[in-house]
Amino acid sequence: MKKIVLSVSLALASLLAVNAYAQPKGEADPAQSKAIPSAKASSAEKAAAKATRKAEGKAAVKESAAATGTEKESAGVAKKATKAERKAAAKKRKAAAAEAAKKGEISSGEKPTK
């Protein structure tokens, strides 16, 4: 009985010793693998940080474009048509397409049967 208790206690001690030595010492992370906990940023702080990053990004793009000489020039502003102008243009296109279809210039998509 003494031999069994002795052998079980030695086995148990060796198991516990492995776990005890595996524990980290203290609270500091020697490998610095964990970040220091910080307070959550508010939405206003996030928006301000985003605005500064965006401004820095624009400045960096302008600097790199000026350095390489590949600055883009605007192609101009597209003309915005009014709703009435768009409707009139659509009617004109529809009328032209209908006339071409009547003349046979545009097929209806069906193959003629013989």
NORQUICOR-V960838 format. One record per residue. OMEGA is omega as a letter, one per 20 degrees, with the letter a starting at -180 (999 if undefined). NEAR is the number of other ideal C-beta (glycine too) atoms within 8 Angstrom. Layout:
# NORQUICOR-V960838
OMEGA,NEAR
OMEGA,NEAR
This chain:
# NORQUICOR-V960838
a,4
a,5
a,6
a,7
r,8
a,8
r,8
a,8
r,8
r,8
r,8
r,8
r,8
r,8
r,8
a,8
r,8
r,8
a,8
a,7
a,6
a,5
r,6
a,5
r,3
a,4
a,2
r,4
a,7
a,5
a,4
a,5
r,4
r,5
r,4
a,4
r,3
a,5
r,3
r,4
r,6
a,6
r,5
r,6
r,8
a,9
r,8
r,8
r,9
r,8
r,8
r,8
a,8
r,8
r,8
r,8
r,8
a,8
a,8
r,8
r,8
r,8
a,8
r,8
r,11
a,8
a,6
r,6
a,6
r,5
a,6
r,5
a,4
r,5
a,3
a,4
a,4
r,4
r,4
r,4
r,6
a,6
r,5
r,6
r,8
r,9
r,8
r,8
r,9
r,8
a,8
r,8
a,8
r,8
r,8
r,8
r,9
r,8
r,8
r,9
r,10
a,6
a,6
r,6
r,5
r,7
a,5
r,5
r,3
r,5
r,3
r,4
a,3
999,2
